[in-house]
Amino acid sequence: MIEETTITRAIVERYAEKFLKGTRSDVCVVGGGPSGLVCARYLAEKGLSVSLFEKKMSLGGGIWGGGMSFNKVVVQKASLDILEDFGVGYEPYDGVHYVVDAVELASGLIYAASKAGVLIFNLCEVQDVMIRDEGVTGLVVNWTMVGMTGLHVDPVAVGCRAVVDATGHEAVVCDIVAKKTGKLELKGEKYMWAERAEDGVEKLTSEVFPGLFVAGMSVAAVYGLPRMGPIFGGMLLSGRRAAELVAEALGRTP
Ligand SMILES: Cc1cc2nc3c(=O)[nH]c(=O)nc-3n(C[C@H](O)[C@H](O)[C@H](O)COP(=O)(O)OP(=O)(O)OC[C@H]3O[C@@H](n4cnc5c(N)ncnc54)[C@H](O)[C@@H]3O)c2cc1C
């Protein structure tokens, strides 16, 4: 017989189990946009334990709205193998540009990351980092609702061996590290120049502080790259590159 308090117990017990697992992960990915989801999935497939924190209710970041809320996005050829890997369809536009349905892309990336075993914590906002001599060793997180309501509630800490800042334009984790250590500089994203930005965002995906990697638009924020508008290939490629770099740093062969 269906019973209400059993429903409550099932939710709380299973969520608590998941959260406890997430208190010590190999990698914490911050931000569930395209770069974070791709990075998290590839890391989980390499056998690493991965927790992903997303402050909003739904994942997908800037994908859903496409360009100016027309829910189609564009990718370039170099990223097509990632779409195929995630089972996301695309159609050629002119041999250079390919069009992808934004809803299929967002849901495909979320589904694949979840199926790969990434522990996903939505409605969890990253507010700070833990730093020791060796570098970043964890995150300080709280329910997004606490920040929204201005309640005076302390956050809690989760540990990991590497953090990926995939928070998009704001580069939230890098910004915190820059302000609190003075050992990282954010140059800030520049004017639009899609080709240069798409190329740079993959190439400059890197470890920017011991234990802290950047992926996606956060790369542009740290390195002062141009913006690129609603072309998403660079986000996917940067996510995959970040996964390769983190895996290498943690001793997993790519
Ligand atoms: C206002 C606006 C302007 C845009 N301008 C451009 C542009 O100029 N050029 C361009 O290429 N694209 C732009 N985009 C499109 C799009 O955001 C990006 O190209 C693409 O989605 C970036 O992918 P990403 O993975 O780097 O980050 P995003 O898709 O931005 O995902 C980042 C995720 O991190 C989450 N997050 C942020 N802070 C925290 C935190 N503290 N804790 C937990 N989660 C957090 C966010 O909620 C979000 O889901 C814009 C989008 C918006 C909304």
The ligand as an ORCA input file, in Angstrom:
! r2SCAN-3c Opt
* xyz 0 1
  C      23.168     36.751    -20.338
  C      23.868     35.752    -21.190
  C      24.851     36.179    -22.048
  C      25.504     35.273    -22.841
  N      26.490     35.738    -23.607
  C      27.219     34.885    -24.289
  C      28.342     35.328    -25.002
  O      28.632     36.478    -25.072
  N      29.089     34.447    -25.620
  C      28.782     33.142    -25.568
  O      29.498     32.364    -26.129
  N      27.721     32.683    -24.948
  C      26.942     33.501    -24.304
  N      25.873     33.052    -23.647
  C      25.426     31.675    -23.883
  C      25.862     30.656    -22.948
  O      25.777     31.037    -21.578
  C      27.264     30.168    -23.112
  O      27.858     30.186    -24.328
  C      27.352     28.731    -22.631
  O      26.164     28.275    -22.077
  C      28.435     28.695    -21.629
  O      28.614     27.386    -21.216
  P      29.337     27.093    -19.872
  O      29.323     25.624    -19.706
  O      30.649     27.778    -19.832
  O      28.476     27.795    -18.752
  P      26.865     28.075    -18.563
  O      26.054     27.467    -19.630
  O      26.747     29.513    -18.322
  O      26.617     27.260    -17.226
  C      27.153     27.671    -16.004
  C      26.305     27.053    -14.910
  O      26.937     27.317    -13.683
  C      25.930     27.577    -12.720
  N      26.523     28.330    -11.622
  C      26.970     29.609    -11.640
  N      27.439     29.945    -10.429
  C      27.295     28.862     -9.630
  C      27.601     28.608     -8.273
  N      28.142     29.528     -7.474
  N      27.330     27.378     -7.779
  C      26.775     26.425     -8.562
  N      26.454     26.631     -9.851
  C      26.722     27.825    -10.384
  C      24.885     28.378    -13.506
  O      23.634     28.351    -12.884
  C      24.894     27.666    -14.836
  O      23.940     26.633    -14.933
  C      25.171     33.904    -22.828
  C      24.185     33.484    -21.955
  C      23.542     34.377    -21.143
  C      22.487     33.883    -20.203
*
